[in-house]
Amino acid sequence: MPTWMNKRTVGDFSLVGYSLAGEETVIGVPELNVCFDIGRAPREVIPIDTVCISHGHMDHAAGVAYYFSQRGFIGAGPGRVLIHESRARLIQQLMAIWCDIEGHHAPGEVEAVVGGQEVPLRRDLFIRTFDVDHGAGALGFSVIERRHKLDPQYAGLSGPELVALKRKGIDIERHIEVPLVTYTGDTAVGDFLDLPHVRDAKVLLIECTFFDREHLHRARVGRHIHVSDLRGVFDRVRCENVVLTHVTRRTDFRTAKRILKDSIESVDLERASFLMERPPRRQDRHAKSTDSDTAPTRENQPAD
């Protein structure tokens, strides 16, 4: 079955993605040419040149090899995957094994990164990585625009005067960072929320896996966010849009929306939304789907 990709406009950006706990997470932002996690590599994100893998769990990273292999079929150049240095060598080994299996090398770059690193996307845009709390090798990513403005102290100078200063090696510009989109991947609440490029991002993609009160222990053990944590999250961030990802099917989606409404302030509810506003129902051979806004409970399956 192909991935059912939800398409939403949030602020200035288009989000093309799917994120349900334990199943698949992949979120593309076409305007930035960046994809956060790769899931099973659905066709909608194959053209995106840079993929940021938050951690090595299968539901977030299974599609890496397929992503690399498919780009040639659409006329795209080799893709690039950013992943924590502790996992990069393993992904490279995986690609080598697929080369042996297929007898063909799928070109692509696996770039090892660590928290606090900057990776250029284009002249005015870069990614800054940060550590999150989901075990070894887990990262979040912020896409940041770097803007250049004339320093006010030189505002009254003529063009030739400004050129003369630049020739003397004087920096006449102020360099401003504007965080655009931040993605936390899977994580518990942590100090990363106080980082300026996380706190002030225009769009924050943050997981909230569990909603039922009895699932609080699951959240703590698995290092996930529980809805009871969100009030504190909203107190710490100033993001215009906070998009919740990675919701478990253990809670009916309509119920999750109601619990969210009762868990945070009304002013914060105005900037909160779910990536999967209308998640698909899992098909049941013995029952017909009647409400695409309600995700069924997942029974007798491993913990998220």
C-alpha positions as CSV (number, residue, x, y, z in Angstrom):
1,M,0.0,0.0,0.0
2,P,1.4,3.5,-0.9
3,T,1.8,6.0,1.9
4,W,-1.3,8.3,2.3
5,M,0.4,11.7,2.4
6,N,-1.3,14.6,4.1
7,K,-0.8,18.0,2.5
8,R,-1.2,21.1,4.6
9,T,-0.2,24.8,4.4
10,V,1.2,26.0,7.7
11,G,2.2,29.7,7.8
12,D,4.4,30.3,4.7
13,F,5.2,26.6,4.1
14,S,3.7,23.5,2.6
15,L,3.9,20.3,4.5
16,V,3.7,17.0,2.8
17,G,3.8,14.2,5.2
18,Y,2.6,11.3,7.2
19,S,3.4,10.6,10.9
20,L,1.8,8.0,13.1
21,A,3.7,6.4,16.0
22,G,5.3,3.1,15.2
23,E,4.1,3.1,11.6
24,E,5.9,5.8,9.5
25,T,7.1,9.3,9.8
26,V,8.1,11.4,6.8
27,I,7.6,15.2,6.4
28,G,8.7,17.1,3.3
29,V,8.9,20.9,3.0
30,P,9.2,21.5,-0.7
31,E,9.9,25.3,-0.5
32,L,13.0,24.5,1.6
33,N,14.0,21.4,-0.4
34,V,14.2,19.5,2.9
35,C,12.6,16.3,4.2
36,F,12.5,15.4,7.9
37,D,12.8,11.6,8.2
38,I,12.0,9.4,5.3
39,G,9.5,6.7,6.4
40,R,9.2,4.3,3.5
41,A,10.2,6.9,1.0
42,P,6.9,7.8,-0.6
43,R,7.1,9.2,-4.1
44,E,6.2,12.7,-3.0
45,V,9.5,13.3,-1.3
46,I,11.9,11.5,-3.7
47,P,12.6,14.9,-5.5
48,I,13.7,16.6,-2.3
49,D,17.5,16.9,-2.2
50,T,18.2,16.8,1.5
51,V,16.8,14.3,4.0
52,C,17.3,14.8,7.8
53,I,17.0,11.5,9.7
54,S,16.2,12.1,13.4
55,H,17.1,8.6,14.6
56,G,17.5,5.1,13.3
57,H,14.2,3.5,14.2
58,M,12.6,1.7,11.2
59,D,9.5,3.8,11.0
60,H,11.6,6.9,10.5
61,A,14.5,5.6,8.4
62,A,13.5,2.5,6.5
63,G,13.2,4.2,3.2
64,V,16.8,5.6,2.9
65,A,18.0,3.0,0.4
66,Y,14.8,3.3,-1.7
67,Y,15.1,7.1,-1.7
68,F,18.6,7.0,-3.1
69,S,17.7,4.3,-5.7
70,Q,14.6,6.2,-7.1
71,R,16.1,9.6,-7.7
72,G,17.8,8.5,-11.0
73,F,14.4,7.4,-12.4
74,I,13.1,11.0,-12.0
75,G,16.2,12.6,-13.4
76,A,17.4,14.0,-10.1
77,G,21.0,14.0,-9.0
78,P,22.3,12.0,-6.0
79,G,20.4,12.8,-2.8
80,R,21.9,13.7,0.6
81,V,21.0,12.1,3.9
82,L,22.0,13.8,7.2
83,I,22.2,11.4,10.2
84,H,24.0,11.3,13.5
85,E,27.6,10.2,13.2
86,S,26.9,7.1,15.3
87,R,24.5,5.8,12.7
88,A,26.0,7.1,9.5
89,R,28.5,4.3,9.1
90,L,25.7,1.7,9.5
91,I,23.6,3.4,6.8
92,Q,26.7,3.4,4.5
93,Q,27.1,-0.3,5.2
94,L,23.4,-0.8,4.4
95,M,23.9,0.9,1.1
96,A,26.9,-1.3,0.3
97,I,24.8,-4.4,1.1
98,W,22.1,-3.2,-1.3
99,C,24.7,-2.6,-3.9
100,D,25.8,-6.3,-3.5
101,I,22.2,-7.5,-3.7
102,E,21.2,-5.4,-6.8
103,G,24.6,-5.4,-8.5
104,H,24.2,-1.7,-8.9
105,H,25.3,1.3,-6.8
106,A,22.7,3.9,-6.0
107,P,24.5,7.2,-5.8
108,G,23.9,9.4,-2.8
109,E,25.7,11.0,0.1
110,V,25.3,9.9,3.7
111,E,26.6,12.8,5.8
112,A,27.6,12.2,9.4
113,V,26.5,15.1,11.7
114,V,26.4,15.8,15.5
115,G,24.4,18.2,17.6
116,G,25.2,21.9,17.2
117,Q,26.5,21.5,13.6
118,E,25.6,23.7,10.7
119,V,25.0,22.3,7.2
120,P,24.6,24.7,4.3
121,L,21.5,24.3,2.0
122,R,22.1,27.3,-0.2
123,R,23.7,30.7,0.2
124,D,21.1,32.1,2.5
125,L,19.8,28.9,4.1
126,F,21.3,26.3,6.4
127,I,20.4,23.5,8.8
128,R,21.5,23.6,12.5
129,T,21.3,20.2,14.3
130,F,20.6,19.8,18.0
131,D,20.5,16.9,20.5
132,V,17.2,15.6,21.7
133,D,16.2,13.2,24.4
134,H,15.4,9.9,22.6
135,G,18.5,7.8,23.2
136,A,21.9,7.8,21.6
137,G,22.1,9.3,18.1
138,A,18.8,11.2,18.2
139,L,18.8,14.7,16.6
140,G,16.5,17.6,15.8
141,F,16.9,20.0,12.9
142,S,16.2,23.6,12.4
143,V,16.2,25.2,8.9
144,I,17.4,28.8,9.3
145,E,17.6,31.7,6.9
146,R,20.6,34.0,7.2
147,R,19.7,37.6,6.3
148,H,22.1,40.5,5.7
149,K,21.1,44.1,6.5
150,L,23.1,47.3,6.5
151,D,24.4,48.2,9.9
152,P,22.4,51.3,11.0
153,Q,25.6,53.2,11.8
154,Y,26.4,53.2,8.1
155,A,22.9,54.1,6.9
156,G,23.8,57.7,5.9
157,L,26.8,56.8,3.7
158,S,26.8,56.9,-0.1
159,G,27.3,53.9,-2.3
160,P,31.0,54.7,-3.0
161,E,31.6,55.3,0.7
162,L,30.2,51.9,1.6
163,V,32.3,50.2,-1.1
164,A,35.4,51.9,0.3
165,L,34.7,50.5,3.8
166,K,34.2,47.0,2.4
167,R,37.6,47.3,0.6
168,K,39.2,48.1,3.9
169,G,37.7,44.8,5.2
170,I,35.1,46.5,7.4
171,D,31.9,44.4,7.8
172,I,29.1,46.9,7.1
173,E,26.3,44.4,7.5
174,R,24.4,42.9,10.3
175,H,23.8,39.2,10.1
176,I,20.4,38.0,11.3
177,E,19.3,34.5,11.7
178,V,15.6,33.7,11.1
179,P,14.6,30.2,12.1
180,L,12.0,29.0,9.7
181,V,11.1,25.3,10.4
182,T,12.2,23.2,13.3
183,Y,11.7,19.4,13.6
184,T,12.3,17.6,16.9
185,G,11.9,14.0,15.8
186,D,11.0,11.6,18.6
187,T,11.9,13.0,22.0
188,A,10.9,13.7,25.5
189,V,10.8,17.4,26.6
190,G,14.3,18.8,27.0
191,D,16.6,21.8,27.2
192,F,16.6,22.0,23.4
193,L,13.3,23.9,23.7
194,D,15.2,26.9,25.0
195,L,17.5,27.1,22.0
196,P,16.7,30.3,20.1
197,H,16.4,28.6,16.7
198,V,13.9,26.1,18.3
199,R,12.0,28.6,20.5
200,D,11.5,31.2,17.8
201,A,10.9,29.0,14.7
202,K,8.0,30.1,12.6
203,V,6.9,26.5,12.4
204,L,7.7,23.9,15.1
205,L,7.1,20.2,14.2
206,I,7.1,18.5,17.6
207,E,6.0,15.0,18.5
208,C,3.2,14.4,21.0
209,T,2.8,10.6,21.0
210,F,0.5,9.9,24.0
211,F,-2.8,11.4,25.1
212,D,-4.5,9.0,27.5
213,R,-3.7,9.5,31.2
214,E,-2.8,5.8,31.6
215,H,-0.2,6.1,28.8
216,L,2.0,8.5,30.8
217,H,4.3,5.7,31.9
218,R,4.7,4.6,28.3
219,A,5.7,8.2,27.4
220,R,8.4,8.3,30.1
221,V,9.8,4.9,29.3
222,G,9.9,5.5,25.6
223,R,11.2,9.1,25.9
224,H,8.2,10.6,24.2
225,I,6.1,13.6,24.9
226,H,2.7,13.2,26.6
227,V,-0.1,15.7,26.2
228,S,0.4,16.7,29.9
229,D,3.8,18.0,28.9
230,L,2.4,20.4,26.3
231,R,1.4,23.3,28.6
232,G,5.0,23.6,29.6
233,V,6.2,23.3,26.0
234,F,4.0,26.2,24.9
235,D,5.2,28.3,27.8
236,R,8.8,27.9,26.6
237,V,8.4,28.4,22.8
238,R,7.2,31.5,20.9
239,C,6.6,29.7,17.6
240,E,3.7,31.0,15.5
241,N,2.7,27.5,14.5
242,V,3.2,24.3,16.5
243,V,2.4,21.2,14.6
244,L,2.0,17.9,16.5
245,T,3.3,14.7,15.0
246,H,3.8,11.1,15.8
247,V,0.4,10.5,17.5
248,T,-0.3,6.9,18.6
249,R,-3.2,4.9,17.2
250,R,-3.7,3.7,20.8
251,T,-5.9,6.8,21.2
252,D,-8.8,7.7,18.9
253,F,-7.8,10.8,17.0
254,R,-11.0,12.6,17.8
255,T,-10.4,11.9,21.5
256,A,-6.8,13.2,21.2
257,K,-8.1,16.5,19.8
258,R,-10.5,16.8,22.7
259,I,-7.9,16.0,25.2
260,L,-5.5,18.6,23.7
261,K,-8.3,21.2,23.9
262,D,-8.6,20.5,27.6
263,S,-4.8,20.4,28.2
264,I,-3.5,23.8,27.0
265,E,-4.5,27.4,27.2
266,S,-7.0,28.7,24.6
267,V,-4.4,31.2,23.2
268,D,-2.0,28.3,22.7
269,L,-4.7,26.2,21.0
270,E,-4.9,28.8,18.3
271,R,-1.3,28.1,17.2
272,A,-1.5,24.3,17.7
273,S,-2.5,21.8,15.0
274,F,-2.0,18.2,14.1
275,L,0.0,17.2,11.0
276,M,-2.5,14.3,10.5
277,E,-5.6,16.4,10.7
278,R,-7.5,13.6,8.9
279,P,-5.5,10.4,9.4
280,P,-6.5,7.3,7.4
281,R,-8.2,4.4,9.0
282,R,-6.5,1.1,9.0
283,Q,-8.5,-1.1,6.7
284,D,-10.4,-3.9,8.3
285,R,-11.7,-6.9,6.3
286,H,-14.7,-7.2,8.6
287,A,-15.7,-3.5,9.0
288,K,-16.2,-0.6,6.7
289,S,-14.5,2.8,7.4
290,T,-17.1,5.4,8.2
291,D,-15.2,8.3,9.6
292,S,-11.7,9.3,8.2
293,D,-11.2,11.7,11.1
294,T,-11.0,8.9,13.6
295,A,-8.0,6.6,13.9
296,P,-8.7,3.2,15.5
297,T,-7.0,2.0,18.6
298,R,-4.0,-0.3,18.0
299,E,-4.3,-3.5,20.0
300,N,-1.9,-6.3,20.6
301,Q,1.0,-4.6,19.0
302,P,4.4,-3.5,20.4
303,A,4.7,-0.3,22.3
304,D,5.2,2.9,20.3
